[in-house]
Amino acid sequence: MKRPVATLTENPFEFDELFFSVTDKRGVILFGNEVFTRISKYSQEKLIGAPHSLIRHPDMPRSVFKLFWDTLHTDSPIIAYVKNLAADGSYYWVLAFAFPVAEGYLSIRIKPSSSLLAAVKNIYASTLQVEAEGGMEKSGSYLMAELNKAGFNNYTEFMLHAAFTELSALQEKTNANHTNISFSATPLAEISSKAAIELQECFQRIQSFQEANQYFSKTMKSLNDGFRNLKYIALNMTISAAKFGSGVASLGVVSKEFSSLSETIQTHISGLGEFIDTLSEVVQKCALRIVSLQTQMLMVEFFVRESLRNIESENAFAGLVENRKHFSALFRTYSAGLEKEISVLDVDLKSISVQMQDIKKFTTGLEVIRQIGAVESSRDNQVKQTFVHYLDEMRRFIDLLQSATAGLHENVLKMQDSSVIVQSKASHIAGDVDAIFDLAAEMTSKKAQPA
């Protein structure tokens, strides 16, 4: 099939128009919903059996697609901004969510609207230029370097940020369009709406996990920076106490106790950091599960609304029923995975709580040492002037420890409360979706029966 010549004309579509396609392992299109055919401007006959690269726009760097397919080939989902080419040469931007399924891959596309899209357009343009001059390997390295400069440690961090941002924006834009009375009056719409609302709550709670995780990382950096300074204070206190000789022997004891306790605190801060690193990995897995489930639910919900709009048609629920196996399998896999990862997260949160209790205890000990040091140093004006700086630095570090542990404790409690709710809802998400498909199949069966 001859490829169209790209033009500068954008092919618009609405925010509440979701579309998807199913391909085999080679990327050959097996199914595309009505919105996909309309926006791509290809007929079903031309789309089915054609390679998905049919809609690839020349402005897209090949390195993006390499990353896309390399990830899918590891049986992992991937999310990416993509500029597509319609049959008449016009273009349209999407945020694509692609998932491995039994026959191949299922890709759901939503309309992006956040400020991220403008940044991505600039990065893709410069990446494409690097690719033209140095090949795909150089453009892939350049793309990752640009994402690093934007503050993302890896592509997964970027794609999750993009997914949360775009899905939140999409929800705001489409909520007003889901209140049609004729839809809410049907059992199918009621089940769909209930499932979507419950999953939306899970989405918001796991989004808060991401925010808490960022707080944890920021707090650990502050603690590590503060501890590095504390080590120098402990060393300098010991040296200064030695200079004053036996006259301030008690301050020498204070300095040694301070140094010893500092090392113990360092060990516990390091342990806390390891738990938080582990927690970060689990939160990222939960985040990937929930954006996947949320996107799948939005697609199913759109299917329901689309089917109800065409309820008088003989094939109103055909697309919904035909793709049941893909969506049911995805929901079972991702909801079960979310349940499992929430369980792991609970264990990690308990470990962090234990570690924080130890740090609180040592913080109290540090304050006792500081107070003893203040009393002992006040006996001599010269000694007091020498040690006042060290004692002030100790006070600042103690304040940091107290503030950090209080903030960590508050966030841990919130995450524990949310994890209970998410786990409860995740346990029946797949069942809710199967109920939607069961009812759609029943309605299809009734329509097929003679009057």
N, C-alpha and C positions, 0 to 999 in steps of 0.2 A: 504494500500500500504506500502510495506516494505521501511523503510528509508535507504538511502545509508550511508556508513561509510565515515566520513569526512577524506579527505586527505590534504596534504600540497600543493597541486597543485592549482595555481591560474588560473581561467578561464578568459582569456583576452577578452575585447571587445573595440570598438573604441569610442572615445569621442563623435562623432556625431551620435552614435547609442542610441537613446532614446527608452525606452520601458515602457509600462504601463499595468495595469490589472484592471479589475472591479470585485468587490466581492459583495456578499449580506451582510446583517447586521451581519451575523454570521462569515464572513470571507471566505465563500465558493467562489471559483473562477468562474465567469460568462463569462469573456472574457480576453484574453491576446493577444497582437499583436505578429507579427511574430518574432520580435527581442526577446521578452520575452521567447517564446518557444525555440528559438535557444540557448539563453544564459543559460536558466535553464536546457536545454537538456532533457526536457520532451516533449512528443508529445501533440498536442492540445487535443487529446482524454483523455490523462491522467491528463492534467491540469484542464480542464473544469469539474466542480463538485467536485474537490478536495479542501481541506482546504488550505488557503494561508500558513499555518504553515508548509506545505510540504517542503518549501524551507528554513525553519528556520535553521540557523547554530548553532551547540552546543556552539560555542564561544560567542554567543550573550547573554548578561545578560537578564533574564526574566523581570527585573524591567524596562528595556527600552521598551519592548513590552507592559508592563502594562501602562506605561506613554502614549505610542502610542495609545492604544485602549481607555484608560480613556479619553483622549483628544477628540478623534473622537466621542465618545459617548455623548460628550457635544455639538455636531454639529459644532465643530471647526476643522480647518485644523491643521496638524502637519507635521514637517520636522525632519528627523532623519537619521544619518548614520547607515547603516545596512550591516552586513556581511551575504550573502546568500549562501545556499548549493545547488549545481547543482546535477542532477540525477546521475552523475558518481562520486560524492564525492568531486569534485573540488569546489572552493569558488570564490565569486566575491563580491566586495564592491560597494555599491551604496549610493547616497544621495536620500532618498525617500521622496516625497511630497505626502501626502495623503489628500484627500478631501471627505467630505460627499456628496453623490449624492442621487437621488431619491430612487434607488434600494438598495443602500448600500454605497460603498466607491470606489473611483477611486484613484489609486496610480501611480504616474509618477516617474520614476527613471532615474537619470543621473549618469555619471561616475565622481566620485570626484577626484580632483588632487591637492588640496591645502595642505599646511603643517598642516592644522587642522586635516587631516585624521590620521596622525601619532600620534598626541596628543590623539585623540579619541580612537585609538587602545589601547594605554597604559591605558587610563581611563577605557575602557571596560574590559580589562584583570584584573585589580585590583578590579573592581566592581564585576566581575564574582567570584573572589576568596572570597570576602566579602559575596556574595550571597551563596556560597557553605558552608560557616561557620556559617552565621547568618540568612539566609533566605532573601526573597525578600524585606521585609520592610526595613531591615538594608541596603541592597544594594541600594535601592532607595534613602535613606538618604545620603549614601556615594556618590552616583553619583552626587546629587545636591551639596554636599559639595565640591566636586572636581571642579565642574563648577564655584562655588562661588570663589574658590581659583584662578581660571583662570581669574577672573575679571568679571564674569557674575552674575547679581543679581538674575536671574531666568532662567528657561529653554527657555522661549520665546526669551529673549535677545540672548542666545546662538544660537538658531536655525535660527534666522534672520541673525546673523552674518555669520553663516555657509552658508546660502542660498545666500546672496549677494556675499560672497567670491567665492563660487563654480560656481555660474551662471556667474560671471564676467570672471572667468578663462575659463569656457566652451565656452563663446562667443569668446574669443581670439583664442581658439584652433580650433573652427569650422567655423569661418567667411571665411577663405580661401577656404573652401570646398563648399561654397554656390554660386559659380560664374559660374557654368556650363551654357554655352550659350543656350543649348537646353531647360533648365528649365526656364531661364529668358524670353524665347521667347513665353511662354504660358500664357494666361490670368490668369489661376489659380495660377501660380508661381508669376506673377506680383502682384496680390492682396495679396497673402501670404507675399511676400517680403515687400510690402508697410506697411502692418499691423505690421509686425515684427519690422521694422525700427522705426515706430512711438512709439510702445510699449517700444522699447529699449531706446528711448529718455526719456520716462516717468520713466523707471527703473533707469537711470543715475541721473535724477533730484531728485527722492525720495531717492536714495542712498546719494545724497548731503544733503538731509534733515537730514539723520542719522548723518552725519558728523557735521552739524550745531547744532544738538541737543546735541552732545557730547561737542561742544564748549560752549553751553549754560550752561550745567551742571558744566563744569570746571570753567567757569566764576563766576557762583553763589557761588561755593565753595570759590573762591578767595575773593569775596565780603563779604561773611559771616565771613571768617577768618579775613579780614581787619576790619570789623565792630566790632568784638569782641575786637580787639586791640584798636579801636577808643573809645569804651566805657570806658576803663581804662584811656585813655588819658584825656577824658572829666572829669572824676572823679578826677584824680590827679591834673588837672589844677585848678579845683574848690578849692581843699584842699590847694594847693600852694598859690593861690590868697588870701585865708583867712588868711594864716600865715603872709603875708606881711601887712595885716591890711588895714586901710583906705587910706594909702599912694598910694595904687595901686587899688583904688576902680574901676577904669575903667576896669582893668583886671578881676575883679570879675564879672562885667557885661558881658565881653567877654566870660568868662568861662560859665556863665549861658546860654547865647545865644547859645554857642557851644553845651552845653549839651542838650538844648531844640531841636535844629536843628538835632542833632545826633539821638534823639529818633524818630523824624519825618522821617529821612532817613531810620532808621531801619524798620519802618512800611512799607515804600514803597519798600524796598529791600525784606521784607517778602512777600509783595503782588506780586512783580515781580517773586519771587521764586515759588509762588503758580501757577501763570500763566504758568511758564516754566515747572513745573511738569505736568500740564494739557496738555500743548503742547507736552511733551514727550510721553504721552499716545496716543495722536492722531497720532503723527509721527510713533509710533510703529504699530498702526492699518494700516496706509497708507503703511508702509513697508511690512506688512504681505499681504496686498492686491496685491502690485506690484510684489512681488516674486512669489505669486500664479499665477497671470496673466502671468508673464514672462515665468514661467515653462509650463503653459498650452499652451502658444503661441509657445514655442519651440517644444512642442509635436505635435501640429497641423501642424507647418511648416515641421517637420520631416515626418509626415503623407503625406503631399503634395509631398515632394521630393521622398518619398518611392513609392507613387502611380505613379508619373511620370516616375520613373525608370521602373515600371512594366506596362507602359501604354498600351502595346500590349496585356496584360492579360485581360481575360474577367472579372475578379474580382479585377481589379487594384484599384478601389476606395471603395471596399466593407467595409474594416475596417474603413475608413474615414466616410462613410455614416452611417454605423451601430452605431457608437458612437457619432453621431452628437448631440443627445439629451443631453448627459452628458456634452460635451464641450460647447454647446450653453448655457445651463443652468448655468454652472460655470462662463462663461464669462459675462453673464447678471448680475449675482449676484455680482461678484467681481468688475466689472467696475462700477456698480451702487453704490456699497459700497464705492469705491474709490472716486467717485464724491462727495458723502455725506461727507466723512471724510475730503476731501480737503476744502469743504465749512466751516466745523467746524474749520479747521486749520487757514483759513483766519480770522475768528473772533478772535481766540486766538492771532494771530500775531498782529492784530489791538490793542488788549488789552495790549499787551506787549509794543507796540509803545507808547501808552498813558502813561503807567507807566514809561517808559524811559524818556519821556519829563519832567515829574515831577521830576525825579531824577536829570536830567540835571539842572533844575531850582534850586534845593536845593544844588547842587554842586557849582553853582555860589554863592549862599548865604554863603556856607561854606568857599569859597575862600575870600569873603569880610571880614568875621569874622577873618580869619587867618591874613589877611593884617592889620586889625585894631590891632590885638594882637601883631603883629610884631612891629608896630609903638609905641604902648603903652609900651611894654616891653623894648624897646630900650632907654627909658628915664633914666633907672637905670641899671648899669652894673650887679649888683647882680641879679636883677630881670631878666635881659636879659639872663644871664647864666642859670637861673632856667627854663625859659620858652622856650629856644631855642630848646630843645629836643622835647617838646610838639608840637611846631610849625612845626618842621621838620616832625614829625609823621603825623600831619594834612596834610602837603604838599604831603606826600607819599599816603595817603588815597585819597586825591583829584585827584592825578594822576591816581590812580587805578580806581576811579569812572569814570573819563573821558575816560580812555582807554577801560574800560568795556562797557560803554554805546555806544562808537563809534563802537566797535566790534560787539556788539549785534545789533545795528542799521544796520550795513552793512549786517549781516547775515539775519536779518528780511527782508530787501529789496530783497535780493536774493531769499529767500523762497517765498515771495509774487509774484515775477516775475515768478518763476518756477511753483507755484501753479496755476497760470492762464493758463499756457501751458498744465500742466498735466490735469486740469479739462476739457479743450477744447478737448484734445485727448481722455480722458477717456469716453467722451460722445458718441463717435462713435466706440469704440473698439469692442463692442459686435456686432455692425452692420457689421463691416469689417469681423469678423469671420463667421457670418451667410452667408455673401456673398461668402466666401470660400466654405462653405458646399453646398450652392445653386449651385455653378458652378460644384462642384464635383458630385452632384446628377444629374445635367444636362448631364455631360460627361458620367456618368454611364448609363443613360437612352438612350443616343445616341448609345452607344456600344451595348446595348441590342436589338436595332432595327435591323431587318433583312436588309441585304445589298440590 
